[in-house]
Amino acid sequence: MIKVENITKRFKNRTVLKSISFQIEKGEFVSIIGPSGCGKTTLLKMINRLIKPTSGKIYINGENIYDKDPITLRRNMGYVIQQNGLFPHMTIKDNIEIIPKLEKKKLEEIYKRTIELMNMVDLNPDEYLNRYP
C-alpha cells in the first residue's frame, strides 16, 4: 500500500503540488494523468525518494519512506515512463527479466513472475513474450 499525506512541493517561489493526499491499495493500478508541468513526475520522484517533499509524509506498507534505505525502496517499485522505456533490440521477455536476472534471482522464479506480469496486463505470453517492442 502507498499512502501519501498532505504532500506539498515548492521549487523556489512556485508551488508545484499542494496538499496532495491519496492511498493506493495492494493490487490496484493507478494512472496519473495531466498536462505537462502539472507535477506528475515530481510526485513520482518524491515517492521513490529522488526528491524530498517540502511538507507531508509518504508511507509504503505503513512505513515512512524516509525510514527506509532509498536503494532498497527503489528496487521494490516500478513505474511506466512517459516515453518508450523498453530496449528495442531485446524481446519483451528479455526486457521484463533484465532486473531480476541482474539481481541473480532463480530462473524458474523469474519466468513465473514474467508470465504473471503478462497476464496481469492482459497480454497473452505465448503471443507476445518473444516479440520485440
Secondary structure, DSSP 8 states (H G I E B T S, - for coil): -EEEEEEEEEETTEEEEEEEEEEE-TT-------STTSSHHHHHHHHTTSS--SEEEEEETTEEGGGS-HHHHHHT-----SS--S-TTS-HHHHHHHHHHHTT--HHHHHHHHHHHHHHTT--HHHHTTS--
